Amino acid sequence: MEEAEKIQKSIKNSFMPQQFKNTANPEIHRKTTAAEIWADTGGSVDIFIAGVGTGGTITGAGEILKKKKPSVKIIAVEPADSPVLSGGSPGSHKIQGIGAGFVPEVLNTGIIDEIIQVSNKDAGNTARKIIREEGILAGISSGAAMWAAIEVAKRRESADKVIVVILPDTGERYLSTWLFQE
């Protein structure tokens, strides 16, 4: 990132989106994602689950959902092999799109009620299950988020709760990867 920032500064009138730092990232989720979740559930969302990549989705949507309904539970999903949000060390993993190895600047950790760690295997198996059983070409981070949602749904305290999970990627970008070779 330092080298990219150096290059960007050396090029006149250049722009670098900086998804991990740019406040427009969570802002768009405050305005759109949260509004859509609220409208589509009629305000009955009880649990919101999202993987943490840049932190924009969970921060933006989570802040608004908590503001509208303070009892809503916000659950973050991260790779088990890089549990930075849980206080662990960064590490390599296969769940592209989440688990950057650091806590993003735009991430509001104060709204997160729980962090669930997902293994590469569980993320991949769940993505393939979504594809096979639901006909949705889900990607690896979608598999991770759905695995977490399924685990949360199994809990006694989740009975009769409205759970919303974000499936952020498509399997199209992984057609030639391990996701479809296993």
N, C-alpha and C positions, 0 to 999 in steps of 0.2 A: 504494500500500500504506500509506503514511503516513496518508493521509486515512481509509482504512478502519480502521486501528488506532486513530486518534483517535476515530472514531465509536463503535467497539466499547467503548473505555474509558469513554465517556460514558453508555453504556446499562447500567444495573445488571443483573447476572446474565446478561449476554450472552456469547456464545462465538464465537470465530473460529477455524476449523480450522487455518489457517496450514500448509498442506501442505508448503511449502518449508522450514519450521522445525520442525514437529512431529515429535518422535522416534517417535511412534506410527506414522508413515508407513513408514519402513524396517522397524520392528519387526514389523509384520504380514506383510511379505514375508519376513522371517527365519523366521517361524513357519509360513507357509502356502505361498508361492510356491516358496521354496527346497526345502521338504519335498516338494512335489508334483513338482518337476523331478527331485529326487534319486530319489524312488520310481519315477516313470514311466520314467526312463532306467536304473534299476537301478544308479545311481551311475556310469554310464559317460559322463556329460556331459564333453566336452573343451573346448567353447567355448560361452560364454553371451553372447548379444547382446541389448542393450536400448537403446531410445532414452532420452535423459535429458530429462525434463520437470521433475518435482519432485526427482528423484534417488532417490526411495524404493524403486522396484523394483530398480534396478541395485545400490543400496547393500545393501538387505536380503538379496536373493537372492544377490548376488555375494559378500558377506561369508561367508555360510554355505557356499556352494559351494566357495569358496577354503579355508575351514577344513576341510571334509571331504576335499577333493582339491586340494592346493596347486598342482598343475600346470594346473588349469582356467584357461583364458584368458578374461578379462572384457573385452568390447568395448562401448564406448559409441558411440551414434549421435547426431550433432547436425547441424543444418542447415548447409550450406556457406555460406549467406548470413549466418549468425550463429554463427561458430566460436569461441565464448567458451571452451569447454573446451580447445580447441587453442591458446589464447592470443591469439586474434583479437578483433576488435571486435564488439559486438552489432549486429545489423542486422535489418531487416524480412525476413520470409520467409513462405512459404505452408504450412509443415508444422506445422499446429496440434497442440498437445500436447507438443511438444519444443522446445528452444531458447528458453528464457525470456529470454535476454539477460543472464543473470548466473549465477554458480555457486551453486546452492542450498545452504543451510546444512546440510541433511541428507545431501548427497552426499559419500560417502567416495571421494575421488579416488585414494587410495592403493591401492585394489583394481583400478583400471582399468589394463589392459595396453595398450590401443590405443583410439584414437578415430577413427571413420570419419565423414567429412563427406559428406552426401547433398544433391544439388541438388533444388530444387522439382520440376523436370521428372522426374528419376529416381524420386522418391517417388510422384508422381502416376501415372506410367506403370506402376510396379510395383504400386500399389494396384489399378489397373484390370486389370492382368494377373491378379492374385490373384482378383479378382471373376470375370473371364471364364473363366479356366482351372481354378480350384479351387472356384468357387461359394461363396466366402467373401466376405461384404460387408465388405471391409477399408476402413479409413480411411487418411488421408494419412500419419499417423505409423506405421501398420502397413506401408504401402508403403515408407517410409524404412528401417524396421528390416529388412524382407525384402530390400530392395535390398542392404543391407550384408551380410546373411547369404549371399546369392547370390554376391556378390563374394568373400567369405571362403571359401566352398565351392569356388570356382574355383582357389584357390591349391594348389600342389603339396603344401605341408605340411599341408593340410587333408584330404588323402585319408584315408579310413577313420576320420575323426574324427566324433564325435557332436556336432552343432551344435544348440543350443537357441536359438530367437529368440522374443521376446515380441512379439505383435501386439496392441497395447494399445487400439485403437479400432475403431469400426464405421463403415462408410461411410454409415450412415443419416443422420448429422448433416451430411453433405456433399452430399446429393442435389441441392440447389439452388446448389451452388458450382462453381468452375472444374473440380473433379475430374470432374464428370459433364458438363461443357460442352465438353470438348476431345475 
